[in-house]
Amino acid sequence: MPYPEDFLKRMGAVNSDIQGSAIVSVQGFPICSVLARDVNDGIVSAMSAAILSVSERTLKELARGDLKRILVDGADGKIILSKVGSKAILCTLAKSDASLGMVFLNIQSVSKKLAEILDGDDEDDYGYITSYPYIPPGPPGAGSVAVRKEKPTELEKDAEFEPYCKHCGAKLAEGQTICHVCRKKV
């Protein structure tokens, strides 16, 4: 069985307009990602789940049917969110001048394949119910799955003069008193 991360890598290799992608749970947790190092997959996951939730609620309230995809078009690029089965979201980052037809085609193809993997049986090999299936890491030397940013050291904090959460290490905005990642008071 192919690894979900392989689909994300192949999607970026086939279409140069795609700059990165991530699979996140509908609860907002990262499952796996192929994103640039400066992109925090935890924030991408949380924001994707929030946008999806609000969009689905809006469609339901306005009687517009089921959600197909969400396109967020910014000056420096596009974000496309697509549901992958019932448990996950595919978040794709594309260039601002991307050919949307080709990007949507890639996303649709990958979403179908990922849905088969992620919406499989909810029981693991021992009969325990899991919220979403365990996704093993790729083969040795293939890189890591869902790379996490390490908590900055005291030297890094002082060198950048930027505030960080003392609980999780997330970068805080000036004057922010509650961390947007761990929701704890700083």
N, CA and C atoms as a LAMMPS dump frame, in Angstrom:
ITEM: TIMESTEP
0
ITEM: NUMBER OF ATOMS
558
ITEM: BOX BOUNDS ff ff ff
-5.0000000000000000e+02 5.0000000000000000e+02
-5.0000000000000000e+02 5.0000000000000000e+02
-5.0000000000000000e+02 5.0000000000000000e+02
ITEM: ATOMS id mol type element x y z
1 1 1 N 0.854 -1.179 0
2 1 2 C 0 0 0
3 1 3 C 0.9 1.243 0
4 2 1 N 0.654 2.172 -0.891
5 2 2 C 1.475 3.392 -0.932
6 2 3 C 1.196 4.276 0.286
7 3 1 N 2.181 5.051 0.643
8 3 2 C 2.051 5.985 1.757
9 3 3 C 1.344 7.254 1.278
10 4 1 N 0.485 7.849 2.122
11 4 2 C -0.193 9.09 1.727
12 4 3 C 0.777 10.196 1.331
13 5 1 N 1.927 10.254 2
14 5 2 C 2.915 11.284 1.682
15 5 3 C 3.416 11.144 0.237
16 6 1 N 3.456 9.893 -0.27
17 6 2 C 3.892 9.662 -1.653
18 6 3 C 2.956 10.348 -2.647
19 7 1 N 1.651 10.328 -2.354
20 7 2 C 0.686 10.991 -3.232
21 7 3 C 0.935 12.499 -3.261
22 8 1 N 1.239 13.061 -2.089
23 8 2 C 1.486 14.5 -2.011
24 8 3 C 2.751 14.88 -2.776
25 9 1 N 3.801 14.074 -2.627
26 9 2 C 5.051 14.345 -3.348
27 9 3 C 4.845 14.237 -4.855
28 10 1 N 4.119 13.21 -5.278
29 10 2 C 3.869 13.008 -6.704
30 10 3 C 3.031 14.149 -7.276
31 11 1 N 2.06 14.624 -6.498
32 11 2 C 1.21 15.724 -6.956
33 11 3 C 2.05 16.97 -7.221
34 12 1 N 3.009 17.263 -6.336
35 12 2 C 3.895 18.409 -6.529
36 12 3 C 4.864 18.206 -7.674
37 13 1 N 5.283 16.956 -7.909
38 13 2 C 6.225 16.665 -8.992
39 13 3 C 5.545 16.746 -10.354
40 14 1 N 4.293 16.343 -10.431
41 14 2 C 3.553 16.339 -11.697
42 14 3 C 3.148 17.746 -12.11
43 15 1 N 2.797 18.584 -11.145
44 15 2 C 2.307 19.929 -11.449
45 15 3 C 3.182 20.962 -10.736
46 16 1 N 3.952 21.71 -11.489
47 16 2 C 4.876 22.692 -10.899
48 16 3 C 4.155 23.891 -10.279
49 17 1 N 2.863 24.044 -10.547
50 17 2 C 2.092 25.125 -9.93
51 17 3 C 1.788 24.841 -8.46
52 18 1 N 1.889 23.575 -8.051
53 18 2 C 1.611 23.185 -6.669
54 18 3 C 2.881 23.362 -5.844
55 19 1 N 2.798 24.197 -4.815
56 19 2 C 3.961 24.521 -3.988
57 19 3 C 4.06 23.677 -2.723
58 20 1 N 2.998 23.028 -2.341
59 20 2 C 3.003 22.19 -1.149
60 20 3 C 1.609 21.69 -0.856
61 21 1 N 1.528 20.667 -0.021
62 21 2 C 0.222 20.126 0.334
63 21 3 C 0.304 19.419 1.679
64 22 1 N -0.856 19.245 2.285
65 22 2 C -0.928 18.586 3.591
66 22 3 C -2.247 17.847 3.706
67 23 1 N -2.211 16.744 4.431
68 23 2 C -3.434 16.029 4.772
69 23 3 C -3.647 16.279 6.254
70 24 1 N -4.821 16.788 6.596
71 24 2 C -5.127 17.108 7.99
72 24 3 C -6.449 16.467 8.375
73 25 1 N -6.612 16.169 9.653
74 25 2 C -7.875 15.601 10.112
75 25 3 C -8.925 16.703 10.172
76 26 1 N -10.193 16.314 10.147
77 26 2 C -11.258 17.318 10.224
78 26 3 C -11.284 17.989 11.597
79 27 1 N -10.597 17.392 12.586
80 27 2 C -10.476 18.02 13.903
81 27 3 C -9.369 19.066 13.932
82 28 1 N -8.536 19.126 12.893
83 28 2 C -7.492 20.144 12.82
84 28 3 C -6.1 19.676 13.179
85 29 1 N -5.86 18.362 13.157
86 29 2 C -4.536 17.832 13.466
87 29 3 C -3.827 17.406 12.187
88 30 1 N -2.513 17.659 12.091
89 30 2 C -1.783 17.242 10.892
90 30 3 C -1.651 15.725 10.826
91 31 1 N -1.866 15.16 9.642
92 31 2 C -1.65 13.731 9.42
93 31 3 C -0.307 13.553 8.726
94 32 1 N -0.12 14.21 7.595
95 32 2 C 1.19 14.25 6.937
96 32 3 C 1.224 15.466 6.019
97 33 1 N 2.429 15.906 5.689
98 33 2 C 2.538 17.111 4.876
99 33 3 C 3.812 17.122 4.057
100 34 1 N 3.732 17.845 2.954
101 34 2 C 4.89 18.144 2.111
102 34 3 C 4.832 19.655 1.908
103 35 1 N 5.351 20.374 2.901
104 35 2 C 5.292 21.831 2.908
105 35 3 C 6.701 22.394 3.046
106 36 1 N 6.856 23.647 2.696
107 36 2 C 8.142 24.318 2.877
108 36 3 C 8.479 24.355 4.367
109 37 1 N 9.745 24.404 4.683
110 37 2 C 10.19 24.382 6.083
111 37 3 C 9.638 25.547 6.903
112 38 1 N 9.408 26.691 6.263
113 38 2 C 8.935 27.855 7.01
114 38 3 C 7.426 27.851 7.229
115 39 1 N 6.729 26.822 6.741
116 39 2 C 5.281 26.719 6.913
117 39 3 C 5.003 25.771 8.076
118 40 1 N 4.292 26.241 9.086
119 40 2 C 3.959 25.448 10.265
120 40 3 C 2.742 24.583 9.952
121 41 1 N 2.938 23.259 9.896
122 41 2 C 1.835 22.379 9.539
123 41 3 C 0.734 22.36 10.596
124 42 1 N 1.046 22.68 11.838
125 42 2 C 0.025 22.757 12.875
126 42 3 C -0.95 23.896 12.628
127 43 1 N -0.418 25.035 12.223
128 43 2 C -1.273 26.187 11.916
129 43 3 C -2.081 25.917 10.651
130 44 1 N -1.433 25.341 9.633
131 44 2 C -2.142 24.994 8.391
132 44 3 C -3.301 24.054 8.712
133 45 1 N -3.062 23.062 9.561
134 45 2 C -4.094 22.086 9.914
135 45 3 C -5.266 22.734 10.643
136 46 1 N -4.963 23.53 11.647
137 46 2 C -6.021 24.17 12.427
138 46 3 C -6.852 25.125 11.573
139 47 1 N -6.177 25.932 10.758
140 47 2 C -6.889 26.883 9.898
141 47 3 C -7.733 26.157 8.847
142 48 1 N -7.198 25.086 8.275
143 48 2 C -7.937 24.325 7.263
144 48 3 C -9.222 23.756 7.844
145 49 1 N -9.132 23.172 9.034
146 49 2 C -10.318 22.603 9.67
147 49 3 C -11.343 23.686 9.994
148 50 1 N -10.872 24.843 10.449
149 50 2 C -11.788 25.942 10.778
150 50 3 C -12.496 26.46 9.527
151 51 1 N -11.735 26.659 8.453
152 51 2 C -12.326 27.14 7.196
153 51 3 C -13.338 26.128 6.67
154 52 1 N -12.994 24.842 6.718
155 52 2 C -13.894 23.798 6.235
156 52 3 C -15.184 23.776 7.045
157 53 1 N -15.058 23.863 8.364
158 53 2 C -16.228 23.825 9.236
159 53 3 C -17.186 24.979 8.942
160 54 1 N -16.648 26.183 8.845
161 54 2 C -17.478 27.363 8.559
162 54 3 C -18.105 27.254 7.17
163 55 1 N -17.352 26.786 6.2
164 55 2 C -17.862 26.665 4.828
165 55 3 C -18.99 25.645 4.743
166 56 1 N -18.821 24.499 5.408
167 56 2 C -19.879 23.483 5.389
168 56 3 C -21.148 23.997 6.06
169 57 1 N -20.974 24.702 7.174
170 57 2 C -22.127 25.26 7.88
171 57 3 C -22.845 26.293 7.008
172 58 1 N -22.071 27.12 6.302
173 58 2 C -22.649 28.137 5.418
174 58 3 C -23.443 27.485 4.295
175 59 1 N -22.862 26.466 3.66
176 59 2 C -23.566 25.769 2.581
177 59 3 C -24.858 25.132 3.076
178 60 1 N -24.816 24.572 4.28
179 60 2 C -26.009 23.946 4.842
180 60 3 C -27.092 24.99 5.118
181 61 1 N -26.699 26.117 5.731
182 61 2 C -27.662 27.175 6.056
183 61 3 C -28.296 27.784 4.808
184 62 1 N -27.515 27.907 3.747
185 62 2 C -28.012 28.518 2.514
186 62 3 C -28.52 27.494 1.507
187 63 1 N -28.593 26.229 1.921
188 63 2 C -29.1 25.13 1.087
189 63 3 C -28.412 25.086 -0.277
190 64 1 N -27.091 25.008 -0.268
191 64 2 C -26.301 24.978 -1.507
192 64 3 C -25.672 23.621 -1.783
193 65 1 N -26.087 22.578 -1.067
194 65 2 C -25.586 21.229 -1.322
195 65 3 C -24.29 20.927 -0.591
196 66 1 N -23.676 19.827 -1.008
197 66 2 C -22.435 19.376 -0.375
198 66 3 C -21.242 20.181 -0.867
199 67 1 N -20.259 20.286 -0.009
200 67 2 C -19.03 21.017 -0.319
201 67 3 C -18.193 20.236 -1.327
202 68 1 N -17.737 20.908 -2.381
203 68 2 C -16.828 20.291 -3.352
204 68 3 C -15.396 20.666 -3.031
205 69 1 N -15.136 21.957 -2.961
206 69 2 C -13.791 22.451 -2.652
207 69 3 C -13.906 23.897 -2.2
208 70 1 N -12.835 24.374 -1.575
209 70 2 C -12.763 25.765 -1.132
210 70 3 C -11.52 26.367 -1.764
211 71 1 N -11.673 27.518 -2.384
212 71 2 C -10.544 28.22 -2.992
213 71 3 C -10.365 29.554 -2.279
214 72 1 N -9.181 29.749 -1.707
215 72 2 C -8.828 31.023 -1.088
216 72 3 C -7.765 31.63 -1.988
217 73 1 N -8.098 32.75 -2.62
218 73 2 C -7.223 33.36 -3.622
219 73 3 C -6.565 34.6 -3.032
220 74 1 N -5.258 34.509 -2.786
221 74 2 C -4.508 35.628 -2.228
222 74 3 C -3.608 36.258 -3.273
223 75 1 N -3.023 37.386 -2.953
224 75 2 C -2.141 38.09 -3.887
225 75 3 C -0.887 37.276 -4.206
226 76 1 N -0.402 36.491 -3.24
227 76 2 C 0.838 35.737 -3.434
228 76 3 C 0.624 34.246 -3.654
229 77 1 N -0.613 33.809 -3.767
230 77 2 C -0.857 32.393 -4.009
231 77 3 C -2.275 31.989 -3.676
232 78 1 N -2.559 30.726 -3.941
233 78 2 C -3.895 30.187 -3.717
234 78 3 C -3.821 29.036 -2.716
235 79 1 N -4.897 28.865 -1.958
236 79 2 C -5.048 27.734 -1.054
237 79 3 C -6.318 27.015 -1.477
238 80 1 N -6.198 25.724 -1.757
239 80 2 C -7.353 24.932 -2.154
240 80 3 C -7.565 23.856 -1.103
241 81 1 N -8.769 23.808 -0.53
242 81 2 C -9.123 22.8 0.456
243 81 3 C -10.145 21.865 -0.156
244 82 1 N -9.93 20.579 0.026
245 82 2 C -10.829 19.576 -0.518
246 82 3 C -10.997 18.472 0.51
247 83 1 N -12.233 18.021 0.729
248 83 2 C -12.457 16.929 1.676
249 83 3 C -11.931 15.635 1.083
250 84 1 N -11.306 14.836 1.942
251 84 2 C -10.806 13.519 1.557
252 84 3 C -11.603 12.52 2.382
253 85 1 N -12.656 11.977 1.798
254 85 2 C -13.527 11.085 2.546
255 85 3 C -14.244 11.852 3.641
256 86 1 N -14.472 11.177 4.762
257 86 2 C -15.199 11.82 5.859
258 86 3 C -14.296 12.252 7.006
259 87 1 N -13 11.884 6.944
260 87 2 C -12.135 12.112 8.093
261 87 3 C -10.995 13.081 7.866
262 88 1 N -10.767 13.506 6.642
263 88 2 C -9.566 14.308 6.38
264 88 3 C -9.826 15.404 5.355
265 89 1 N -8.865 16.318 5.291
266 89 2 C -8.894 17.45 4.364
267 89 3 C -7.558 17.476 3.638
268 90 1 N -7.608 17.705 2.333
269 90 2 C -6.383 17.911 1.556
270 90 3 C -6.235 19.409 1.351
271 91 1 N -5.175 19.968 1.896
272 91 2 C -4.876 21.394 1.757
273 91 3 C -3.74 21.526 0.757
274 92 1 N -3.974 22.248 -0.329
275 92 2 C -2.975 22.409 -1.382
276 92 3 C -2.639 23.881 -1.543
277 93 1 N -1.346 24.191 -1.57
278 93 2 C -0.877 25.557 -1.79
279 93 3 C -0.39 25.655 -3.229
280 94 1 N -0.897 26.646 -3.968
281 94 2 C -0.539 26.806 -5.377
282 94 3 C -0.064 28.228 -5.653
283 95 1 N 0.658 28.372 -6.751
284 95 2 C 1.148 29.689 -7.165
285 95 3 C -0.032 30.586 -7.528
286 96 1 N 0.185 31.898 -7.486
287 96 2 C -0.9 32.84 -7.783
288 96 3 C -1.344 32.761 -9.241
289 97 1 N -0.432 32.391 -10.153
290 97 2 C -0.788 32.299 -11.574
291 97 3 C -1.015 30.853 -12.01
292 98 1 N -1.356 29.983 -11.066
293 98 2 C -1.534 28.56 -11.358
294 98 3 C -2.715 28.319 -12.285
295 99 1 N -2.586 27.292 -13.106
296 99 2 C -3.677 26.841 -13.963
297 99 3 C -4.627 26.021 -13.09
298 100 1 N -5.738 26.626 -12.686
299 100 2 C -6.632 25.986 -11.722
300 100 3 C -7.236 24.687 -12.235
301 101 1 N -7.495 24.594 -13.518
302 101 2 C -8.056 23.365 -14.08
303 101 3 C -7.159 22.168 -13.813
304 102 1 N -5.869 22.322 -14.071
305 102 2 C -4.917 21.232 -13.849
306 102 3 C -4.742 20.95 -12.356
307 103 1 N -4.705 22.001 -11.557
308 103 2 C -4.558 21.813 -10.108
309 103 3 C -5.775 21.069 -9.561
310 104 1 N -6.984 21.474 -9.959
311 104 2 C -8.201 20.803 -9.5
312 104 3 C -8.216 19.342 -9.939
313 105 1 N -7.754 19.065 -11.148
314 105 2 C -7.702 17.697 -11.66
315 105 3 C -6.763 16.847 -10.803
316 106 1 N -5.576 17.394 -10.481
317 106 2 C -4.63 16.683 -9.611
318 106 3 C -5.237 16.427 -8.233
319 107 1 N -5.872 17.44 -7.676
320 107 2 C -6.465 17.322 -6.341
321 107 3 C -7.568 16.268 -6.333
322 108 1 N -8.422 16.277 -7.35
323 108 2 C -9.527 15.321 -7.423
324 108 3 C -9.003 13.889 -7.501
325 109 1 N -7.986 13.684 -8.318
326 109 2 C -7.407 12.355 -8.475
327 109 3 C -6.789 11.858 -7.168
328 110 1 N -6.004 12.704 -6.529
329 110 2 C -5.337 12.322 -5.28
330 110 3 C -6.356 12.146 -4.155
331 111 1 N -7.375 12.986 -4.104
332 111 2 C -8.391 12.896 -3.05
333 111 3 C -9.1 11.549 -3.072
334 112 1 N -9.432 11.065 -4.262
335 112 2 C -10.11 9.766 -4.373
336 112 3 C -9.231 8.644 -3.847
337 113 1 N -7.947 8.664 -4.213
338 113 2 C -7.029 7.608 -3.768
339 113 3 C -6.799 7.679 -2.261
340 114 1 N -6.658 8.89 -1.736
341 114 2 C -6.44 9.051 -0.298
342 114 3 C -7.677 8.66 0.507
343 115 1 N -8.864 8.931 -0.023
344 115 2 C -10.102 8.58 0.677
345 115 3 C -10.194 7.07 0.878
346 116 1 N -9.752 6.305 -0.119
347 116 2 C -9.767 4.845 0.004
348 116 3 C -8.871 4.388 1.151
349 117 1 N -7.739 5.055 1.318
350 117 2 C -6.804 4.687 2.383
351 117 3 C -7.324 5.151 3.743
352 118 1 N -7.727 6.413 3.831
353 118 2 C -8.08 7.009 5.12
354 118 3 C -9.451 6.602 5.637
355 119 1 N -10.391 6.283 4.754
356 119 2 C -11.728 5.895 5.2
357 119 3 C -11.865 4.388 5.334
358 120 1 N -10.739 3.714 5.417
359 120 2 C -10.764 2.262 5.595
360 120 3 C -11.369 1.898 6.93
361 121 1 N -11.141 0.671 7.334
362 121 2 C -11.672 0.142 8.583
363 121 3 C -11.215 0.99 9.768
364 122 1 N -12.133 1.282 10.694
365 122 2 C -11.809 2.101 11.863
366 122 3 C -11.171 1.309 12.998
367 123 1 N -10.985 0.001 12.823
368 123 2 C -10.349 -0.794 13.861
369 123 3 C -8.933 -1.122 13.442
370 124 1 N -8.018 -1.074 14.415
371 124 2 C -6.645 -1.46 14.104
372 124 3 C -6.525 -2.983 14.174
373 125 1 N -5.321 -3.502 14.056
374 125 2 C -5.105 -4.948 14.039
375 125 3 C -5.508 -5.63 15.339
376 126 1 N -5.631 -4.875 16.427
377 126 2 C -5.955 -5.444 17.728
378 126 3 C -7.41 -5.194 18.126
379 127 1 N -8.214 -4.638 17.225
380 127 2 C -9.622 -4.412 17.504
381 127 3 C -9.948 -3.101 18.18
382 128 1 N -8.944 -2.223 18.353
383 128 2 C -9.195 -0.926 18.968
384 128 3 C -9.734 0.047 17.928
385 129 1 N -10.703 0.855 18.331
386 129 2 C -11.26 1.867 17.447
387 129 3 C -10.299 3.054 17.413
388 130 1 N -10 3.529 16.229
389 130 2 C -9.107 4.679 16.081
390 130 3 C -9.863 5.815 15.415
391 131 1 N -9.508 7.05 15.754
392 131 2 C -10.2 8.2 15.17
393 131 3 C -9.848 8.365 13.7
394 132 1 N -8.615 8.079 13.324
395 132 2 C -8.219 7.977 11.926
396 132 3 C -7.057 7.003 11.875
397 133 1 N -6.872 6.336 10.768
398 133 2 C -5.913 5.24 10.733
399 133 3 C -4.479 5.683 10.979
400 134 1 N -3.718 4.756 11.533
401 134 2 C -2.291 4.989 11.729
402 134 3 C -1.623 5.035 10.368
403 135 1 N -0.845 6.07 10.141
404 135 2 C -0.119 6.19 8.884
405 135 3 C 1.353 6.016 9.216
406 136 1 N 1.922 4.875 8.827
407 136 2 C 3.318 4.648 9.173
408 136 3 C 4.229 5.596 8.418
409 137 1 N 5.412 5.867 8.979
410 137 2 C 6.352 6.724 8.254
411 137 3 C 6.812 6.04 6.984
412 138 1 N 7.323 6.823 6.07
413 138 2 C 7.808 6.277 4.81
414 138 3 C 9.007 5.376 5.03
415 139 1 N 9.477 4.739 3.971
416 139 2 C 10.636 3.871 4.084
417 139 3 C 11.86 4.65 4.56
418 140 1 N 12.857 3.956 5.128
419 140 2 C 14.051 4.649 5.618
420 140 3 C 14.686 5.515 4.54
421 141 1 N 15.075 6.721 4.918
422 141 2 C 15.724 7.639 3.989
423 141 3 C 14.759 8.439 3.141
424 142 1 N 13.452 8.21 3.298
425 142 2 C 12.466 8.902 2.472
426 142 3 C 12.042 10.232 3.076
427 143 1 N 12.593 10.589 4.209
428 143 2 C 12.182 11.835 4.854
429 143 3 C 11.191 11.548 5.956
430 144 1 N 10.762 12.572 6.618
431 144 2 C 9.873 12.387 7.75
432 144 3 C 8.456 12.803 7.4
433 145 1 N 7.528 12.385 8.234
434 145 2 C 6.126 12.715 8.063
435 145 3 C 5.766 13.79 9.079
436 146 1 N 5.114 14.844 8.635
437 146 2 C 4.632 15.925 9.503
438 146 3 C 5.741 16.457 10.41
439 147 1 N 6.722 17.064 9.81
440 147 2 C 7.858 17.609 10.547
441 147 3 C 7.37 18.704 11.486
442 148 1 N 7.79 18.633 12.719
443 148 2 C 7.389 19.612 13.722
444 148 3 C 8.532 20.589 13.971
445 149 1 N 8.181 21.827 14.215
446 149 2 C 9.184 22.827 14.565
447 149 3 C 9.525 22.653 16.041
448 150 1 N 10.793 22.545 16.323
449 150 2 C 11.238 22.378 17.704
450 150 3 C 11.058 23.682 18.479
451 151 1 N 10.876 23.546 19.779
452 151 2 C 10.747 24.707 20.65
453 151 3 C 12.064 25.483 20.614
454 152 1 N 12.024 26.779 20.359
455 152 2 C 13.264 27.548 20.248
456 152 3 C 14.005 27.623 21.581
457 153 1 N 15.311 27.65 21.494
458 153 2 C 16.136 27.776 22.693
459 153 3 C 16.138 29.235 23.14
460 154 1 N 16.668 29.483 24.33
461 154 2 C 16.737 30.85 24.85
462 154 3 C 17.556 31.75 23.937
463 155 1 N 18.646 31.207 23.353
464 155 2 C 19.48 32.011 22.465
465 155 3 C 18.711 32.433 21.219
466 156 1 N 17.925 31.498 20.665
467 156 2 C 17.14 31.836 19.476
468 156 3 C 16.092 32.897 19.794
469 157 1 N 15.48 32.792 20.951
470 157 2 C 14.469 33.778 21.342
471 157 3 C 15.09 35.165 21.452
472 158 1 N 16.245 35.245 22.118
473 158 2 C 16.897 36.536 22.317
474 158 3 C 17.434 37.098 21.012
475 159 1 N 17.944 36.236 20.129
476 159 2 C 18.547 36.698 18.881
477 159 3 C 17.504 37.33 17.964
478 160 1 N 16.284 36.798 17.982
479 160 2 C 15.255 37.296 17.068
480 160 3 C 14.396 38.391 17.692
481 161 1 N 14.423 38.541 18.994
482 161 2 C 13.597 39.506 19.719
483 161 3 C 12.112 39.317 19.41
484 162 1 N 11.687 38.063 19.289
485 162 2 C 10.285 37.774 19.023
486 162 3 C 9.732 36.947 20.178
487 163 1 N 8.5 37.224 20.609
488 163 2 C 7.926 36.472 21.724
489 163 3 C 7.499 35.067 21.297
490 164 1 N 7.719 34.101 22.169
491 164 2 C 7.329 32.718 21.933
492 164 3 C 6.52 32.222 23.125
493 165 1 N 5.634 31.263 22.872
494 165 2 C 4.854 30.643 23.935
495 165 3 C 5.788 29.783 24.783
496 166 1 N 5.702 29.929 26.105
497 166 2 C 6.58 29.151 26.983
498 166 3 C 6.119 27.699 27.098
499 167 1 N 4.894 27.389 26.635
500 167 2 C 4.369 26.032 26.728
501 167 3 C 4.685 25.197 25.493
502 168 1 N 4.463 25.764 24.295
503 168 2 C 4.637 24.977 23.065
504 168 3 C 5.699 25.533 22.124
505 169 1 N 6.174 26.743 22.367
506 169 2 C 7.219 27.319 21.524
507 169 3 C 6.713 28.041 20.294
508 170 1 N 5.396 28.202 20.157
509 170 2 C 4.836 28.889 18.987
510 170 3 C 5.178 30.376 19.028
511 171 1 N 5.379 30.96 17.854
512 171 2 C 5.683 32.384 17.74
513 171 3 C 4.405 33.177 18.025
514 172 1 N 4.504 34.205 18.848
515 172 2 C 3.345 35.006 19.229
516 172 3 C 3.401 36.377 18.582
517 173 1 N 2.243 36.917 18.304
518 173 2 C 2.153 38.277 17.781
519 173 3 C 2.356 39.255 18.938
520 174 1 N 2.74 40.467 18.613
521 174 2 C 2.987 41.476 19.635
522 174 3 C 1.705 41.737 20.419
523 175 1 N 1.79 41.649 21.736
524 175 2 C 0.646 41.901 22.6
525 175 3 C -0.286 40.715 22.776
526 176 1 N 0.007 39.587 22.142
527 176 2 C -0.852 38.411 22.241
528 176 3 C -0.701 37.791 23.628
529 177 1 N -1.823 37.487 24.299
530 177 2 C -1.764 36.939 25.653
531 177 3 C -2.174 35.474 25.725
532 178 1 N -2.829 34.965 24.674
533 178 2 C -3.215 33.555 24.624
534 178 3 C -2.624 32.956 23.358
535 179 1 N -1.944 31.824 23.514
536 179 2 C -1.293 31.157 22.377
537 179 3 C -2.352 30.605 21.427
538 180 1 N -2.192 30.848 20.117
539 180 2 C -3.148 30.374 19.121
540 180 3 C -2.99 28.885 18.841
541 181 1 N -1.896 28.262 19.258
542 181 2 C -1.665 26.84 19.007
543 181 3 C -2.139 25.989 20.183
544 182 1 N -1.616 26.27 21.392
545 182 2 C -1.96 25.434 22.547
546 182 3 C -3.082 26.03 23.401
547 183 1 N -3.508 27.238 23.084
548 183 2 C -4.619 27.92 23.762
549 183 3 C -4.358 28.175 25.251
550 184 1 N -3.081 28.264 25.629
551 184 2 C -2.739 28.546 27.022
552 184 3 C -2.342 30.004 27.172
553 185 1 N -2.549 30.532 28.373
554 185 2 C -2.18 31.914 28.655
555 185 3 C -0.666 32.007 28.783
556 186 1 N -0.088 33.023 28.126
557 186 2 C 1.375 33.181 28.145
558 186 3 C 1.801 34.239 29.133
